[in-house]
C-alpha cells in the first residue's frame, strides 16, 4: 500500500470497524438514574442497572381479561411471549430465567407490598385510575399509551421486586370495531383502513413489555423486539433478534435454575390484590403496606457500544481531518 | 485528487458515525404531531424546574410532583400564576422506587417547554403524551435550542391503512427556541386543530 493511500485506508477501516454488525449488542438496560437524559446518546449511562436477584419468576393474568379477546386467547399470547424470552439459546444453553404462570389473578393494580404480591398482567378499562369511574377523566396513565410496564425496585441498587404490565383496554375503542388487539395469524395482522384501523398483535406487544419486565430498556438495532418495528401490523416483534438475545443472555447468563425453582414473589404470593384477608374489597384509599426497605437505561459495553458513540464520532472526525491535512503538507515539502 | 478522496471519506466517516447515534425508542405510545400536542394541552408554558417531590397515591402507587417556575405563559395560565405543578407517574420514596418507562424525568434547574393537560378529580396536570409533552431547552454555542423528550418511548402512529407505524413525533430534530415558540404560539392562536402529521 502506498503511503499516500494509508490515511484513507485507516479512515475507511475506522468507519467500518465502528459500524456495528447485526449481532453486536446495542441494547440498553433500564437503570436507577432519574435525571433527564441529556444530549443525543441512545441510552442513559448512569445509575445501577435493573436486575432480578432471583430470576425464577411468576406472572398471572387478571381474570377479568379484555373485552376484546377471550381469556384463552390472552393466555395463549402471554404464555408464548414469556416462553420466547425463556427459551433463548445462549450458546447452547437457556438463560438463567424461568417464568411460571400462576393462573388467573384478581389484580388490576400495579403494586408492591409486604402482604403478598403478584406480577400481574391486566387489561384496564377505564385506563387510568382503576378506582375511578369509567366516565371520570383521570389521566394517571397516559391515554395515548397502548401499554405500560410498571417496575418496582430497590431505589439504589436496581434490584427489581415486582413488575406489572398494564394494557390499555380503553384504547380507541370507538374506532376499533374489532378491538385494538388480536392474536394475529403468522402472516400478520389484518391491515384495516383509515376509518377502521386493524388490530395490533397482542403477543408482539407483550413480548416487548416483557423486555422491560426483566430490566431491558430499548435498542438502537432496528430489527430488535426492543426497537420500533416499521409496521406494527406485522408480528415480527414476537421473534427476538440477536440483539434481544444478547441482552437476555448477558443479563441472565446460563445458570442452574430449572422448572422446579421457587417462583414465589417477594413477600409471598397473593393473587388477589383487591380484597383483604377477610375477603372484603380493599378500598381505593387503602393501599397495601409498603415495605420499609423498600428510568432510563444503560448501554451494554460489548461490541460497538452506544456509550462509545460520542468518542467514536470525535475520533472519526479527527482522523478524517488528519487525512485531509497530510497530503497538503507533502506538497509543500 | 487525494484531497477529494479524503473529503469523500471524511463525509462518509461522519455519516457512519451518525448512524451509530440513531435515537432509541422503548414503551409503546401513540405519537402526537405538534398541532395535536397543542390541541390536547390545557396549559403550555416555558419554565424552569425548581424541585421534584415523590408522594404516594391512596392506592399505593407513586407519583411525583415537579414544581415549575413559569418564564412565559403560552396557554392557560392566569396572570398571577407564577408557578405550575406537573405530575408524573412513578418516583422514589425511601429505598423503594416505582418506575414507568416513558414517563419524563426532570432535572432541577433545567428549562423546559411543557404541554400539560389537566388531571381528573384525583390528579394534577400531566404532560401530554408522556415524555412527548416535554421539550428541553439547551444552550449550544450561544443558541437556545429545544429537543423533545422521548426517552423510554416507542412512538407509533396509525398509517393510512389503519396499521401502526413508527413515527418521529412532533419534533424530530432540535430546533431554535425562538422559532419553535413562534410555531407553538401560531398554533395556539390558530386554534390548534387538524391532523396533519
Interface residues (C-beta under 8 A of the other chain):
Chain A: X4 X7 X8 X11 X12 X14 X15 X16 X18 X19 X20 X28 X30 X32 X33 X34 X35 X36 X37 X38 X40 X41 X42 X43 X44 X50 X109 X110 X111 X112 X113 X128 X129 X130 X131 X132 X136 X137 X138 X139 X140 X141 X142 X144 X145 X146 X147 X148 X149 X150 X151 X152 X153 X154 X155 X156 X161 X189 X191 X192 X193 X194 X195 X196 X197 X198 X200 X205 X208 X209 X212 X217 X218 X219 X220 X226 X227 X228 X229 X230 X231 X232 X233 X284 X285 X286 X287 X288 X290 X291 X292 X293 X294 X295 X296 X297 X304 X306 X309 X310 X312 X313 X316 X317 X319 X320 X321 X323 X324 X327 X328
Chain B: X2 X3 X5 X6 X7 X9 X10 X12 X13 X14 X16 X17 X18 X19 X20 X21 X22 X23 X24 X25 X26 X27 X28 X29 X30 X32 X56 X57 X58 X59 X60 X61 X63 X89 X90 X92 X93 X94 X95 X96 X97 X98 X99 X100 X101 X102 X103 X104 X105 X106 X107 X110 X117 X119 X120 X121 X122 X123 X126 X129 X130 X136 X138 X149 X151 X152 X154 X155 X156 X158 X159 X160 X161 X162 X163 X164 X165 X166
